[in-house]
């Protein structure tokens, strides 16, 4: 039996939640699995549908961490456990066992100054596990810089499920919303500084002079939402920008599929960094190429000039020229076809084989 210890698990939505659910689901086809996850409202309906056991732990954050560790330590003593997989170093900090431990790393959570108290805590955990699983080559190199032993590290990119057939009603709704608008740009992400919506909007102000029917679809929510909507007003982009949040997965997928270019030229903001970018893969599955930022792990997800473009997200001119070059030449059509073929390697049926190599 393998234990999965996670701070991010459905029914809550998000990239980490999708990653941990996908990994657990695939592992359960090969191993007996038990999940220890944080309590969420309405979790029972979700949990009861799964083939593996899920134990939820509630309470305030600090006490929850202690309580969860106590339950796991007790469970290990009483049951035959082969190993433990965690989605965060903090999930392993209080686990007392000689069983094999594996920890996923994503970028932001290990990006603390070397020799700082947090860095020392991180190294105390990660340099004592069996393997540290980095989501990209960028995250692996960051880990080495921060003092994580290179022999502990392995790169396994996040996986995605094979796409299902698009919902016909959702496709019709998208066509009625977008009508003749073209070209169509889209971003699906949290609204925070790292995702760089601000510079996309500034590039859009110039692009609309050349492409008056251009539209930019923003799906997400976050701290920067009100600032971005204010900027849209200031730049007079109200007819070019469409905001969506709390929409169905079917509508989200249809909006992606009916777009021409996925754009998210992420930057490093304070300690926050894009370790990989699963959304680039999700876009590619629908034949949509991506523009990503050079800072972070986007180059693991985007094959530059083949499935999209990597640009300097800090350089407004580079964002503009990357978009303009794809639109003017219609090269996004060719790159989109390439992306659809390229991203098949990220399907869970392939990614789980990499996990099996280190677990067996």
LUMVO-447933 format. One record per residue: residue in one letter; z, x, y of N, C-alpha, C in turn. Coordinates in steps of 0.05 Angstrom, whole numbers, plus 5000, padded with zeros to 4 digits. Last residue first. Layout:
REM LUMVO-447933
aZXYZXYZXY;...
REM end
This chain:
REM LUMVO-447933
x484151775021484151824992485052114986;x483851815076486151675064486351735034;x479252075090481752205098484252065085;x475351745068475252025062477952155069;x476251245091476851285062476951575055;x474251325143477151295138477851345109;x468851345131470151575143473151565140;x467950825112467651055093468851305104;x468350515157470650515138470450745118;x463350575181465650715193468050725173;x460050235151459550525151462050675161;x462149735159461549815131460950115128;x462349685214464849755199464249845171;x457150035249458149795235460449875217;x454850465272457550405280458650155267;x449650495258451450685245454350625252;x447050145291447650045264449650235250;x445550355339448350275337449050165309;x439950475334441950695335444750595329;x437249985338437150145314439350345312;x438649835390439149645368439149795341;x436650265420439550215418440250035395;x431050195416432350435404435350385400;x430549725446429749735418431049965403;x432349925495433849705482433149695452;x428550285510431150385503432850175489;x424149925519424050135498426750225490;x426449635562425449495538425349685514;x427549995602429849865588428949725563;x422950125627423750295605426050175589;x420649905671421249725649421949885623;x420350215715418550285693418650095670;x424249955746421549995756419550045734;x428949985713427849725722424849765729;x430050525706429750355683428350095690;x430450695759428450825741427950645717;x434750395780432050355791429950465772;x439150595751438350315749435450275757;x438951135769438951065740438050785736;x439451075824436851175813436651125783;x444750865829442450715839439850815825;x447651285806447851015794445350855803;x446351685842445651715814445751455799;x448551505890445651545888444751565859;x454051525878452751265882449651295880;x457651875835455351915853453751655855;x461351795797462351845823460151865844;x458551755749459551505761460751545789;x452952065732455452125745456451875760;x450351785670450151875697452951945708;x446351675614448951775623448651875651;x442551125590442851355607445751425612;x439750935526440850875552440951125569;x437651125482438850855479440050765506;x435051585504434051455479435051165477;x437551795547434651775549433451655524;x443251935508441951955534438851975532;x446051495469444351735465442551745490;x452551275473449951255485448451515481;x457251405448456251135444453351105454;x458551905464458651855435457351585428;x458351865518456052005505456251985475;x463151635533460751465532458451595517;x468151865540466851885514464351715511;x468652195605469652035583467852055558;x463952205653466752255650467852075627;x458851995657459152255643462052325638;x458151285643458951515660459251765644;x452150915623454950985622455551225640;x447950395613448450615632451350665632;x444650155554446950185571446650425590;x440249635528441049915532443249925553;x440449135480440849185509441749475513;x440248935429437849055440437949105470;x445048775410443248555419440648675432;x447549245400446949065377445048845385;x448449445451446249555435445549375412;x453149175464450749115479448249205463;x456649425428456249135427453749055441;x456549945448455549885421454849595418;x458949875497456149985496454849925469;x463949705483462149515494459249615495;x466850145468465749985446463749785457;x468350685491466750475503465350305483;x471851205495469351155480467650945493;x475551305536475451475512472951445496;x475751325601474251165581473851345556;x482251405631479651515623478351345601;x487351495677485851305661483051405656;x490251785711490251885684488551715665;x485851695764488551795758488651905730;x480151545732481751455755484751515748;x473951765716476751815711478251735736;x469051225708470051475720472951525711;x463250905679466150945683466751215694;x458550535689458750825693461550905699;x456050055660458950115663459250425665;x451349575645452049795663455049825667;x446049375606448949375608449749615625;x440149035622441549295623444549245624;x438448505612436548735609437949005607;x441147935576441048125598439148355592;x441747615533439647535552439547715577;x446047835507443447835494441147775513;x450247725543449547995537446648005527;x450347165539449847295565449047585562;x451647105485449047005495448347135522;x456847315484454747445469451947365478;x459446925517459447205524457147355510;x458746465486457446485512457346775522;x461746605440458846535438457446565464;x466846675461465446905450462446855448;x467746295522467646325493466246575485;x471446555579469246415567469246455536;x474946785617475946575599473646415587;x470046895669472446975653473346725637;x464747135710465646965687468247075676;x460847165768463347235755463947035733;x454847405792456047185778458547285762;x450947605847453147665829454447405818;x447047435883446347625863448447665841;x449147105921447046985904446247175882;x452947445945453847205931451647085914;x452647915974451447915947452147665931;x454448146022452647926022451047905996;x458548506024455848616020453648406019;x462848156030462248356051459448466049;x462747885980462347746006461447936028;x463848315946461348165942460648005968;x468948445963466748635968464048495965;x471748005944471748055973469348235980;x471148095890469947845901469847875932;x474048565885471248565879469848325891;x479248395898477948605915474948605910;x480248035856480147935884478748135902;x480048405811478348175813478048075842;x483248835797481348875819479548625825;x486348685754487648725780485648745803;x482448215714484048455719484948475748;x476848035672479047965690480648215695;x469947865656472547995653474647895672;x463347985670465147835653467747995649;x458347935716460948075712462747895695;x451648035725453547865711456148025706;x447048045775449148215762451348025752;x440047985786442647855782444548045768;x434247995829436148135811438747975809;x430247825862431247625842433347755823;x428748255894430148035906431347835886;x428548875890428348675869429948435878;x429249155937426849205921426348995900;x433948955955431748975974429149015959;x437449015913436448745919434148745939;x438949545913436949455893435849185900;x442949565952440349695957438149595938;x446949265927446149195954443449315961;x447649555879446249295878445349205906;x450849965895448050025887446349775887;x455449675904454249815927451349895921;x456549495852455949305874454549435898;x457649985829455349825819454549625840;x462250125855459750285861457350135850;x465749735834465349765863462749905869;x466349805779464749575789463949615819;x469050205750467150275771465350045781;x472950265713470450145704468250155725;x477450445740476050625721473250525714;x479550015768478150225783476450395764;x478149395732479949605743478249835754;x477248865701476648935728478749145737;x475048985634477148925653476149005681;x468148785618470448965618472748855635;x461548785618463748635605466048825602;x456148725661458448885653460448705640;x449048705670451448585660453648795655;x442948495702444848705696447448565687;x436348305699439148205694440948445685;x431048285749432348375724435248295723;x431647575751430747815736430348035756;x432146875747433247125757432547355739;x430446375734428346575735429446845745;x436346195701433746105709431746335710;x441746255690440346475702437546405713;x443345745670444945885691443246095706;x439545635631439845445653441445565676;x440446065597437846035610437945845634;x445645945580445146195595442446165610;x444845475551446545475575446045715593;x441745665509440545465528442145455554;x445545985484443146105495441745925515;x449245595469450045795488447645935501;x446245315432447145175456447945375477;x445445705391443145595406443945465432;x448846295382449146015384446945895402;x445946825343446846715369446846415369;x448447065282446246925296447346795321;x452847625289452047375277449747255293;x452848335279452648105296451747855281;x457848665242455048595244454748345260;x463248945279462248765259459248725263;x464349645293463749365302462849205278;x469050195301467050035287466549765300;x470150805337470850525330468450385317;x469051455305468551255326469450975318;x473151955290471951715277471551515299;x474652625286473352415303472252195285;x480952925275478352835263477252625282;x486053425278484253235291481753175274;x489153825259490153555254488053345262;x486854285277486554235248487553955241;x488554295330485754225324485354155295;x494454015354493254205336490454115327;x495053865422494953755395493353955377;x494754045475496554185456496654065428;x491153855511493853775515495853895495;x486354045490487254145516490254085521;x486053715445486354005442487454125467;x485153215471487553255455488153555451;x480153305494482453255512485053305497;x477153345448477353575465479753555484;x477652805429478553035412479053285430;x475252525470478052485465479252715448;x469852715463471252755488474352735484;x468652515412468852805416470352875442;x472851935399470352065408470852365410;x477651755379475451565380472851685390;x481352135331480352105358477851925358;x486752135293483952025292483051965320;x490352615262490152475287487252395290;x493752645199491352665215491552505241;x499352695187497252795169494652845184;x503752915241502452715224500352845206;x505853265277507253225252506152995235;x503353255325503153505310504653495283;x504952745344502252785334501853045319;x510552795360509552595341506952685328;x510753225395512753205374511953005352;x506753105430506253325411508253315388;x509452685458506852635444506352845423;x513752965481514252745462511752685445;x510953305515512553415493513253205472;x508652945550506953115533508453225510;x513252745575511552565559509752725540;x515053205602516753085581515152895563;x509753705606511353485617513053355595;x506454065581509254145585510953935599;x500753795613501853965592504654055600;x500553125638500653415643501953575620;x497052665596499352725612499453025616;x493652305560492752455584495052495604;x494451975519495252255515494752425539;x492551485535495451495528496351785522;x486951545545488851495567491751565560;x485051655488484551805513486751775533;x486151475437483951345452483251475478;x488051585369488251645397485751555412;x491651375311489151355327489851445356;x494951725260495151595287492451605301;x498251715198495751755212495951605239;x502651995150502251835174499651915188;x505351975086503152075103502751875126;x512651985083510051875076507851975095;x517552125099515752345092513052245081;x520351795157519351795129517652045124;x522051435208523251655193522351645163;x519551255268519151215240520051465225;x519451305323522051245310521851205280;x514051405335516151585346518851545331;x509851095323510851265302513351425310;x508450835369509050665346510150825323;x507051235404509751115407510450935383;x501751335390503851525382506651415384;x498150785363499250915387501551105377;x496650535318494650535339495650675364;x497750815252498650705277496550725299;x498650775183496650815205497650675230;x501751075128502050915152499950985172;x501851065055501551185081501750975104;x503850825009502251075007502051215034;x509850544988507950575010506550845008;x513450124953511750354948509550364969;x519649934985517049874974515450134970;x524450055009524549854988521849814975;x523350425049525450485029525250305005;x519750135080518850375066520750455044;x523049745103520849665085519949905068;x526250055137527449905114525349835093;x522450225173523950425157525250295133;x520749725194518849895179520350095162;x525449545219524249385198522349555181;x526149965257528149905237527049755213;x521449905288521950155272523950115250;x522449405311520149445294520449685276;x527049535342527149335321524849365301;x524849895379527049975361527149795337;x520849575404520149825391522249915371;x524049175425522049105404521249355389;x526849435465528349335441526449275418;x522549515500524149745490525549665464;x520348965510518849195500520449415487;x524148405483523148575505522148835494;x521448035425523548145442522348315465;x518548075358518747985386520848135401;x513948215308516548295320516548225349;x510847975249510947985278513748055288;x507048175195509748125204509948175234;x502147965152502648055180505447975187;x498448115094500948025105501248135134;x491547895086493648095085496147995100;x487847515096488447565067490747765064;x488947025148488247295138489247335110;x490646535166487846545156487246815143;x495646605186495446465161492646475149;x494746855236495947005214495446875187;x492846425268491146655262492146795237;x497346085268494745985260492846215252;x501346435289501446335262498746235251;x500846555343499946755324499746635295;x502546275388500246165372499146365352;x504746845423504746555420502246475404;x506447435386504747295406505046995401;x509748045370509747755370507847655392;x506248615345507948485365507548185364;x506148785274504848745300506848605319;x504849085215507149025233506049015261;x501348905157501248965185503948905198;x499449185095501349015109501349105138;x494749215042495449275069497549085079;x491649544988493549334996494649415023;x484649724998487549784994489149534999;x479649515007479849744990482749814982;x479849095041477949075019478149294999;x483349265079484349075060482449015037;x480149565113482049705095482949515073;x477649155141476049325123477849475104;x482048945169480448765152478848935132;x483749385199485549275179483949095159;x479149465232480149675214481849565192;x479048975260476849065244477649265224;x484049005287483548785268481248865249;x483449455318485549445298485149225278;x479049295351478949535334481049525312;x480848835377478548815359478449055340;x484949075407485548865387483348835367;x482149415439484049525420484649325398;x479149035470477849235453479649345432;x481548345466481248605478480048805459;x486247795458483547905460483548175473;x490947585409490447695436487747825436;x491847445355489747305370489347395399;x489948155346489347865352491647685344;x493848695373492748555350492148265358;x497149245390494949085400493548955376;x500749565367501749435391499549245402;x501749665297500049625320501449485343;x501349965236503249905258501649895284;x500049835171498649855197500649775218;x501250145109502349995132500650045156;x498450095045498450225071499650035092;x500050174976500050005000500050175025;
REM end
